[in-house]
Amino acid sequence: MSYEISKAEQNATVVSYDLLGTHVELDMDFVKGYLVRGNPNLITDQEAVFFMNTCKSQKLNPTVNGEVYLIKYSKDTPAQMVIGKDAYMRRAFDNPDYLFKNDGITVLRGNEVHRKEGCCLYPGEQLIGGWCRVTYLRGGKERTAFKEVALSEYNSDKANWKTKPSLMINKVAISQCVREAFPKDYEGLYSEEEMIASGAIKQNEIDAEAVTSNDDTTTKAAEKITSDQRKQMFQFAAQQFGASANEYILTAMRQRGYESSAELLVEDFEWIMNELQRKCAELNQNGDGAETESLGEPPEDEIARQE
C-alpha cells in the first residue's frame, strides 16, 4: 500500500480564498499556532484541514477575532469548530430571504411570565430564559422561526454565565433560531454555548484554561519567542501585506523598542500580532489592498542580526 500524499491532499493543506474584499490564506501551522482554543498540540492534520476547508466553503474568516475558531481540550474527543455570534448574524443578514428578528429574555414577575425585548433585567424580575423570533421568506411566503430556551439548561454559574446571564442565554436563543430558519447556512457550525450544552465542550475545561492562562501569564510573558513563533509572525504578515510585510513588522517592533525580532519576548510578540491584525482590518476597511508578492521568511538582515 502506498502512503505517498496525493495531489488533492497537498492542495488541501493550504487554503486560499477572498472574502468581502479580504484575502484569506490558511495552512496547518497557522491554524494550530493561532486559531485553536485549548491545546493546539492535540489538533490532528485531518482536523486542521477540515477546519480550513469548512471556513472556505462556508465563507468564514478565522483571522477576524471571535468569528470562528477550533476547540480541543482532550485527545479523547474530536476538535470542535465554533462560530461567534456576530458571524452567525452576518450570515443571516446576508441571506436574501432574511427579513428581521426580535429577541430578548424571559422573566418571572411575581407569578407571571413575561417575554421582553433586550437583555436588561429589572429589579424584582427573575431571569428564566431567552427567546428569539426570526421572520424570513421561503417559497415566496413569509414564515417565522421561534426558539425559547431555559436558563436552567445552560447556566453553569461560572465565567460569563455568572456575570452576564441575560446576555448569554439570549445568545443561545438567537443561535438556535437562525439555525432553524436557515439550516443549510449553519451546517456543521455551532456557538460555544450550544457546544457546552451538548457536552462537546465542558465549561470547567474553559474555566480551567482561563485560570491556567492567568497563572502562567507572568512566566510566559518573560520568555523569548520560539523560532516557530517568529516564522509564523513573518508568514502572517506576508499573507496579509505582501511585499510590505517587513515594513509593517519593523514599525510594530519599534513601537515596543525592538530593532530585531531575535530578542522579542512573548508579551511583545502577542502585542505585535494584535497590532498587525488591527492594521490589516484597518486597510481592508479603507479599501487599501496589499501587494501580492509572498515573502513568508525573515529578510536577510534580520537573519544576520541573529547569527
Secondary structure, 3 states (H helix, E strand, C coil): CCCCCCHHHHHHCEEEEEECCEEEEEEHHHHHHHCEEECHHHCCHHHHHHHHHHHHHCCCCCCCCCCEEEEECCCCCCCEEEECHHHHHHHHHHCCCEEEEEEEEEEEECCEEEEEEECCCCCCEEEEEEEEEEEEEECCEEEEEEEEEEHHHCCCCCHHHHHCHHHHHHHHHHHHHHHHHCHHHHCCCECHHHHHHHCCCCHHHHHHHHHHHHHHHHHHHCCECCHHHHHHHHHHHHHHHHHHHHHHHHHHHHHCCCCCHHHCEHHHHHHHHHHHHHHHHHHHHHCCCCCCCCCCCCCHHHHHHHC
